[in-house]
């Protein structure tokens, strides 16, 4: 009887872990709000913000703000050739400024444009 209860308890705990949502609300835009295309990068490495660690930031109206709602590692390797610590990228975002931070409710990193090579004849 104890074994059966232990087994059922284990099954219950294991299945509740699978019931959690894996999709983040940050990946779904709100159709009632404007989507902005902003520069996004590492605040301390690229955008001149104070800080000792690599954290995601956006530039809005010429001023940089750290981002809340998503983190730098959610969008690839920050130290890769085209990562946030080495490049300023474009992102579609929704959110607002709260206490000098950009609180993101939607964040989609845009693909980098690859330069086209000239055709030689």
Secondary structure, DSSP 8 states (H G I E B T S, - for coil): -HHHHHHHHHHHHHHHHHTS--S-GGGS--TTS--EEEEEEETTTTS----SS--EEEEETTEEEEEESS-GGGGS-TTSTTSTTT--EEEEEEEEEETTEEEEEEEEE------------
